[in-house]
Each structure stands twice: as structure tokens, then as C-alpha cells.
Amino acid sequence: MGKCHMIPVQDFRIRSLRKRQDFVGMRSGRRQHSTSFVLQMREHRCNKVAGNGVRVGYTVTKKIGNAVERNRIKRRMRAVVARAMPTGARQAHDYVLICKRTALSADFDTMVAELGTSLNRVHRNTNKSGNQNGK
């Protein structure tokens, strides 16, 4: 895989992960825990995916709450991603946010800061070693 670079803000586009296969494949990637979510990251093959953009998926399980609460969490997380990803995401990478119940009531700016920190940590040492498990 080629060396990935930061995406210029004006060229940034977020695509959605929709297929189960993409979500299941994220298990082999790196992960970073925070108070409101778990961030999973994996580099994807540019030739299999249309374009070199960033793809993001959201997971909110039924034990988090009813449909209204789960949808509210997803809307909040999409807004957090729109604010934090342009400066922290890398081209040709997939991200999955596994949301926790605390994302429902957490301060928005705090979640943006957490995502920025998580993105920096998850990308740390990815170019130095082949270890993708974050350990």
C-alpha cells in the first residue's frame, strides 16, 4: 500500500460504509477508545473502492436505547465527524465509530476534541511498523 497523506480540507469528502463486509473487516484494524465512542481504522485498497476518499461507518446497538435515541446519537456523530475529520483523517482509510450511550449527553465540543485526539493516536506509528492492531 502506498504512503497516505493528509487530505486538504477543500478536497475532503466523506463516504458512508454500508456493507456488512466492510464493518466486519474493521475488526482487523486499529482501534482507539474514548468516553463517547470507539474509533476503528483500517487502510483500504484504493483499487477496490471508487476513489481515494475517506469512508465512515456508524454503529449504535439496540442496548444503547430506543430508535429515537440511536438516531439522535448517529446525527450527533455525523456532525462530530464533519467537524473533526477534515483535519485528522487520511486518504484511503476507513473508519467506524462504535457509539456509546454517553454520546447522547456529552458536550459536542468535547466529542470533537476526543475524535481529533483519537484520530491522531490511531494513526500514530502506522507508517513505522506494520502493526495494525493498535497494541
Secondary structure, DSSP 8 states (H G I E B T S, - for coil): -----B--GGG--EEE---HHHHHHGGGSEEEE-SSEEEEEEE--TTTSSSS-EEEEEE--GGG--HHHHHHHHHHHHHHHHHHHHHH-BTTEEEEEEE-GGGGTS-HHHHHHHHHHHHHHHHTTTTT----S--
